Amino acid sequence: MGGVELPASALLCAAVGLSPKGKNQKLRAESLLPQTLLIDADDTLWENNIYFERAIARFISFLNHHEFSAEQVREVLNDVERECVVKHGYGLHSFAHALVDTFERLSVQPVTPELHAQINSFAHTIADHPIEFLPDVPQTLRYLSTQHRLILVTKGAMAEQSGKIDRSGLKQYFEATEIVAEKHSDAYRELVDKHGLAHDSTWMIGNSPKSDINPALAVGLNAVFVPHGDTWILEHEEVNAAASPRRLLIVGSFAELREHF
């Protein structure tokens, strides 16, 4: 993800053609005006992928493949997950299918009902896990909600995402919540139309280049990239540059948004 390596200041200067000092003053002055902030949930507001990584580690240990290394098994699982997302969407149902399908491809023994139940259990240990906020998320949302219009935008299975939103207790800070099947350019265009969003004052904030940053920039929105060290590998992608007059900001943490908005 070569583009991710660029410092935030360098990216912003390239996007708006300003010196670092002038860029900071301009961005801060503009963001003091009310903005619309579209905010991702999983791995932006709270931990999510770490639970899947732990389940995958248990699955690979259980498979105990005698020819493939753990890294090779993971590569097969990544490919199977891509296939399952197309067929089953996102969420635990799709993840469970991916684990079973991977086991069937790599194991010499057939998947008996007992094995099927054991493999499914790795996925279902993730369900209803406690919400683990990333640092200062509630406090930051509380502040942002007094200054700007916030809309939660997350993708995945409706029941799973709704459950996490309810358990988080953060819904009070958002004017609306949107759960979509996929975050692509068309989904962002629909959000713009549905909520009457102004491109120049709307920002998509999230940890995924593939789902949050690049498609939002592609439809003419601004974006804030909040990197997360455990972002799902299927969400990895080079961060695109923002075409003028759109802006791209990279921050070190969600709490840092208070310095810009």
C-alpha positions as CSV (number, residue, x, y, z in Angstrom):
1,M,0.0,0.0,0.0
2,G,2.6,2.5,-1.2
3,G,0.3,5.5,-1.0
4,V,-0.4,4.9,2.7
5,E,3.2,5.5,3.5
6,L,3.1,9.2,2.6
7,P,2.9,11.6,5.5
8,A,-0.4,13.4,5.9
9,S,1.1,16.8,5.3
10,A,2.6,15.7,2.0
11,L,-0.6,14.2,0.8
12,L,-2.6,17.3,1.8
13,C,-0.2,19.7,0.2
14,A,-0.3,17.7,-3.0
15,A,-4.1,17.7,-2.8
16,V,-4.7,21.4,-2.2
17,G,-1.4,23.0,-3.4
18,L,-0.5,24.7,-0.2
19,S,2.5,24.9,2.1
20,P,2.1,22.8,5.3
21,K,1.5,26.0,7.3
22,G,-1.0,27.4,4.8
23,K,-2.7,24.0,4.4
24,N,-3.3,23.6,8.1
25,Q,-4.7,27.1,8.4
26,K,-7.0,26.7,5.4
27,L,-8.3,23.2,6.4
28,R,-8.9,24.3,10.0
29,A,-10.7,27.5,8.9
30,E,-13.0,25.6,6.5
31,S,-13.7,22.7,8.9
32,L,-14.9,25.2,11.5
33,L,-17.9,25.6,9.3
34,P,-20.5,22.8,9.7
35,Q,-19.5,19.7,7.7
36,T,-21.1,16.4,7.1
37,L,-19.0,13.5,8.4
38,L,-19.8,10.0,7.1
39,I,-18.1,7.7,9.7
40,D,-17.2,4.0,9.3
41,A,-17.8,1.7,12.3
42,D,-15.7,-1.5,12.3
43,D,-12.0,-0.8,13.0
44,T,-12.7,2.9,12.9
45,L,-14.9,3.3,16.0
46,W,-14.3,-0.1,17.6
47,E,-12.1,-3.2,17.2
48,N,-13.5,-5.8,14.8
49,N,-11.0,-7.6,12.7
50,I,-8.9,-8.7,15.7
51,Y,-11.7,-11.1,16.6
52,F,-11.6,-12.7,13.2
53,E,-7.9,-13.0,13.3
54,R,-8.1,-14.8,16.6
55,A,-10.7,-17.2,15.1
56,I,-8.5,-17.8,12.0
57,A,-5.5,-18.6,14.2
58,R,-7.6,-21.2,16.1
59,F,-8.9,-22.6,12.8
60,I,-5.4,-23.0,11.3
61,S,-4.2,-24.7,14.5
62,F,-7.2,-27.1,14.3
63,L,-6.6,-27.9,10.7
64,N,-2.9,-28.7,11.5
65,H,-2.0,-29.1,7.9
66,H,1.1,-31.3,7.4
67,E,2.1,-29.9,4.0
68,F,1.0,-26.3,4.0
69,S,2.5,-23.7,6.4
70,A,0.2,-21.5,8.4
71,E,1.0,-18.7,5.9
72,Q,0.0,-20.9,2.9
73,V,-3.2,-21.9,4.6
74,R,-4.0,-18.2,5.2
75,E,-3.4,-17.5,1.5
76,V,-6.0,-20.1,0.5
77,L,-8.4,-18.8,3.1
78,N,-8.0,-15.2,1.7
79,D,-8.9,-16.5,-1.8
80,V,-11.9,-18.4,-0.4
81,E,-13.1,-15.4,1.5
82,R,-13.1,-13.3,-1.7
83,E,-15.3,-15.9,-3.3
84,C,-17.6,-16.1,-0.3
85,V,-18.1,-12.3,-0.1
86,V,-19.4,-12.5,-3.7
87,K,-21.8,-15.3,-2.9
88,H,-22.7,-14.6,0.7
89,G,-21.8,-11.0,1.4
90,Y,-20.0,-9.9,4.6
91,G,-20.4,-11.1,8.2
92,L,-20.2,-14.3,10.2
93,H,-22.4,-16.3,7.8
94,S,-19.9,-15.7,5.0
95,F,-16.9,-16.2,7.3
96,A,-18.2,-19.5,8.5
97,H,-18.7,-20.6,4.8
98,A,-15.1,-19.6,4.1
99,L,-13.7,-21.7,6.9
100,V,-15.7,-24.8,5.9
101,D,-14.8,-24.4,2.3
102,T,-11.1,-23.9,3.1
103,F,-11.1,-27.0,5.3
104,E,-12.7,-29.0,2.5
105,R,-10.1,-27.9,0.0
106,L,-7.1,-28.6,2.3
107,S,-8.1,-31.5,4.5
108,V,-7.7,-35.2,3.4
109,Q,-10.7,-36.2,5.6
110,P,-14.3,-35.4,4.7
111,V,-16.2,-32.7,6.7
112,T,-18.4,-34.7,8.9
113,P,-21.3,-33.1,10.8
114,E,-19.1,-33.0,13.9
115,L,-16.2,-31.3,12.1
116,H,-18.7,-28.9,10.5
117,A,-20.0,-27.9,13.9
118,Q,-16.4,-27.5,15.2
119,I,-15.4,-25.3,12.3
120,N,-18.6,-23.2,12.6
121,S,-17.8,-22.7,16.3
122,F,-14.7,-20.7,15.4
123,A,-16.8,-18.2,13.6
124,H,-19.5,-18.0,16.1
125,T,-17.2,-17.2,19.0
126,I,-17.1,-13.7,17.4
127,A,-20.8,-13.2,17.7
128,D,-22.0,-10.7,20.4
129,H,-18.5,-9.9,21.6
130,P,-18.2,-6.8,23.8
131,I,-17.6,-3.6,22.0
132,E,-14.0,-2.5,22.5
133,F,-13.7,1.2,21.5
134,L,-10.6,2.5,19.9
135,P,-9.0,5.3,22.0
136,D,-11.2,8.3,22.9
137,V,-13.9,7.4,20.4
138,P,-17.0,8.3,22.5
139,Q,-15.4,11.6,23.6
140,T,-14.5,12.5,20.1
141,L,-17.9,11.7,18.7
142,R,-19.5,13.7,21.5
143,Y,-17.4,16.7,20.5
144,L,-17.9,16.3,16.7
145,S,-21.7,15.9,17.1
146,T,-21.9,19.4,18.6
147,Q,-20.1,20.9,15.6
148,H,-21.1,18.9,12.6
149,R,-23.7,16.5,11.0
150,L,-22.7,12.9,11.6
151,I,-23.9,9.9,9.6
152,L,-22.7,6.4,10.5
153,V,-22.0,4.3,7.3
154,T,-21.1,0.7,7.7
155,K,-21.3,-2.4,5.6
156,G,-22.2,-6.0,6.4
157,A,-25.1,-8.2,7.5
158,M,-28.0,-6.0,8.8
159,A,-28.6,-7.9,12.0
160,E,-24.9,-8.1,13.0
161,Q,-24.1,-4.5,12.3
162,S,-27.3,-3.2,14.0
163,G,-26.5,-5.3,17.0
164,K,-23.0,-3.8,17.3
165,I,-24.4,-0.3,16.8
166,D,-27.0,-0.9,19.6
167,R,-24.4,-2.4,22.0
168,S,-22.0,0.5,21.4
169,G,-24.4,3.1,22.8
170,L,-23.1,5.6,20.2
171,K,-26.2,5.9,18.1
172,Q,-27.2,9.1,19.9
173,Y,-24.3,11.0,18.2
174,F,-25.5,10.3,14.7
175,E,-28.3,11.9,12.7
176,A,-28.7,8.7,10.7
177,T,-27.1,5.2,10.4
178,E,-26.7,3.5,7.1
179,I,-25.9,-0.2,6.7
180,V,-25.1,-1.1,3.2
181,A,-24.2,-4.4,1.5
182,E,-21.1,-3.0,-0.2
183,K,-19.3,0.3,-0.1
184,H,-18.6,1.1,-3.7
185,S,-19.0,4.3,-5.7
186,D,-22.7,3.7,-6.4
187,A,-23.4,3.3,-2.7
188,Y,-21.8,6.7,-2.0
189,R,-23.8,8.3,-4.8
190,E,-27.0,6.9,-3.3
191,L,-26.0,8.4,0.1
192,V,-25.3,11.8,-1.5
193,D,-28.8,11.8,-3.1
194,K,-30.6,10.4,-0.1
195,H,-29.2,12.8,2.4
196,G,-28.8,15.8,0.1
197,L,-25.0,16.0,0.8
198,A,-22.8,18.8,-0.5
199,H,-19.7,17.3,-2.0
200,D,-17.4,20.2,-0.9
201,S,-18.4,19.9,2.8
202,T,-18.8,16.1,3.1
203,W,-16.1,13.8,4.4
204,M,-15.9,10.0,4.5
205,I,-13.9,8.9,7.6
206,G,-12.6,5.3,7.9
207,N,-9.8,2.8,8.0
208,S,-10.3,1.1,4.7
209,P,-8.7,2.4,1.5
210,K,-10.9,0.0,-0.6
211,S,-14.3,0.7,1.1
212,D,-14.0,4.1,2.8
213,I,-11.4,6.3,1.1
214,N,-11.1,5.5,-2.6
215,P,-14.8,5.1,-3.6
216,A,-15.6,8.3,-1.6
217,L,-12.9,10.3,-3.4
218,A,-14.1,8.8,-6.7
219,V,-17.5,10.3,-6.4
220,G,-16.1,13.7,-5.4
221,L,-16.3,13.6,-1.6
222,N,-13.5,14.5,0.7
223,A,-12.0,11.8,2.9
224,V,-10.1,11.2,6.1
225,F,-8.0,8.0,6.3
226,V,-7.6,6.6,9.9
227,P,-5.2,3.7,9.5
228,H,-5.6,0.6,11.6
229,G,-2.8,-1.9,12.0
230,D,-5.2,-4.9,11.8
231,T,-7.3,-3.8,8.9
232,W,-8.7,-6.9,7.1
233,I,-6.4,-7.9,4.2
234,L,-9.3,-7.8,1.7
235,E,-9.7,-4.1,2.5
236,H,-6.0,-3.3,1.6
237,E,-5.5,-1.1,-1.3
238,E,-3.3,1.8,-2.3
239,V,-4.8,5.1,-1.1
240,N,-5.6,7.3,-4.2
241,A,-4.7,10.9,-4.3
242,A,-7.5,13.4,-4.0
243,A,-8.3,15.3,-7.3
244,S,-8.6,19.0,-6.8
245,P,-10.6,20.5,-5.3
246,R,-11.3,17.5,-3.1
247,R,-9.2,16.9,0.0
248,L,-7.6,13.9,1.7
249,L,-6.5,14.0,5.3
250,I,-4.5,11.2,7.0
251,V,-4.7,11.2,10.8
252,G,-2.9,9.0,13.4
253,S,-6.0,8.2,15.4
254,F,-9.7,8.9,15.5
255,A,-9.2,11.3,18.4
256,E,-7.1,13.5,16.2
257,L,-10.2,14.5,14.3
258,R,-10.8,17.1,17.0
259,E,-7.8,18.9,15.8
260,H,-9.2,19.3,12.3
261,F,-13.0,19.5,12.8
